[in-house]
């Protein structure tokens, strides 16, 4: 079945590239959730260890370098792709925090703002390329839209997670449970109710951000704030090690697919 739907008339790039995004599997979702939590606590650790302006500047440079490397490679390379996701997570968290901490914007307002930004990216992407399917990331233009969308989802998810945890007083654990339940909704709608794959994917993708960040914050913050008080540094290291292990598994799987011989690797 076409990833863009039956009878799709979407124009294909004249000189298509090999798809540079991974196949969406269970390990993809687990790794994605881990990157969101690691990005949240790493951003908090850097903001409290370094001068906030310096932390944001370093985050922006690391984000630009990782994304530049991802654009430079010619095919999906697990460690390059997930490094870019981690850097987007850290910088996306910082971008969301700047509005609230730096400018005093309420979480509700920042959540609505980043939702509007994400909607604008989707509209521009759809109008220019005719599809939002991640199976179609085979041109520089689509790759650019894809990463703009990823960045917007991280910023939106950060704001939404803080909104439920702090403004709505659910706490970090309560927010984590809420978003875990919420993430099951598009999955069930896809499997049981026929929700198209594209909206199901992107709704779930947005929800991974507050899901992972809420549980990571719960592990890191003090008992007074309803957490386990493990500290943002140790939690960041622990989640980073878990990400590294999963990416290593993905890299081995990718190598085995390549060693089998020529053929198309579907992502």
Secondary structure, 3 states (H helix, E strand, C coil): CCCCCCCCCCCCCCCCCCCCCCCCCHHHHHHHHHHHHHHHHHHHHHHHHCCHHHHHHHHHHHHHHHHHHHHHCCCCCHHHHHHHHHHHHHHHHHHHHHHHHHCCCCHHHHHHHHHHHHHHHHHHHHHHHCCCCHHHCCCHHHHHHHHHHHHHHHHHHHHHHHHHHHHCCCHHHHHHHHHHHHHHHHHHHHHHCCCCHHHHHHHHHHHHHHHHHHHHHHHHCCHHHCCCCCCHHHHHHHHHHHHHHHHHHHHHHHHHHHHHCCCCCCC
